[in-house]
Amino acid sequence: MNIAIVKYNAGNVYSVVNALKRLGVDPLLTDDAVALRKADKVLFPGQGEAKGAMEYLHQRHLDEVICSLTQPVLGICIGQQLLCKHSEEGDTDCLGVFDVTVRRFQPNNHSEKVPAMGWNKLTDLKTSLMNHIVREDESAPYVYFVHSYYVPLCPYTIATANYILPYSAALNKDNFYTTQFHPEKSGDVGERILKNFIEL
């Protein structure tokens, strides 16, 4: 299995590399267009800021490469947000795979902290990316989030989380899948989601 991870100026990429290695996969971390197109699967992870990340992608024509990929692609955290049409963060035009705008959380009171950090449950699960993550007692799976911006609920939503308001915890359109949460930091549930992606 040839799995590539998009190399760009976003943090937290190596935790995804290590998570895949725990699953027996040795991924290629690369910004080479040929290598990305040849990969069986591509991951587009990271933490960071939308405007700077998009500038980096534009400069290296990685925006065109990512949008042209036909194999399964998994965007994680900022990867999910960059695959959307626009972000309120820096008023940034993004890749546009998902025709939706990324919004900033607007707290209603002092207890609603931004960024949203910590474990939150997933509901309304769809597609095989979310297979086998509900426990035997049918309790909702919990995953780990760190984010100030969110994707509203939309036709692409395949998992929902709720913080201040319900929002898209994961998206799917054609060969593109995303998670706002960090599967690499989400214990057994996150590991299962990464395994599901590998097995797509």
Steps between C-alpha positions, in 0.01 A plus 500: 500500500651827381374782723620859463463791741497852356804690625425870551540762772255352749574364844422159646580301185739263676236379745306377195815329367542322834133399514525339157820321598313347795260357241787345307516768230820694425370815326689731266507864614529699177414816307587337166207506257596174328534313829165631625321401179657151505405425860218256578369733771585858598472667841482879534537565874627778721434780742554860406358816349302500175646801319867405543428137414318595180782735395748215543280263298459758220872572480578133447192428282392243758150651490461379141650161583274434798182597313596271209549186711269208416604250769358519856615816679462568873523860625554540875435816709634791293499254209120482526468876513734558205295260286199729543419797276581787736611561859416791726853460636685777319212524246672223306395334175578130536504194272126480439450124493212551745274793413469632855651783708701434817370713788651620828337386823310786665471435875171586670649522851825479697480122537521446124874519441659539157694314380292193574744251651437150625287192454158521339254241375405418143142444384316447170774281356502420128724324245747217552756744646293484820456121510554308827555803725182475707561288810305185586289693753410735209651801679616782274868492406719783633784663305748782564456853362710819500346776286365855495324463164237251389317378189122547531270204447458449127415231240858364531480439878573137600544557875368770731644649819352768724689787662314832522298364206482179294769490229668265253753274671567319171421547131490292183468583134600242239857388586557778755446427871580729792495518877508818708623294795839333527466123448870462583426637851165326547599164644333182376224689319745712302714198420193321365413799280854505356475125441166550325661760276789267415245230412280722277 
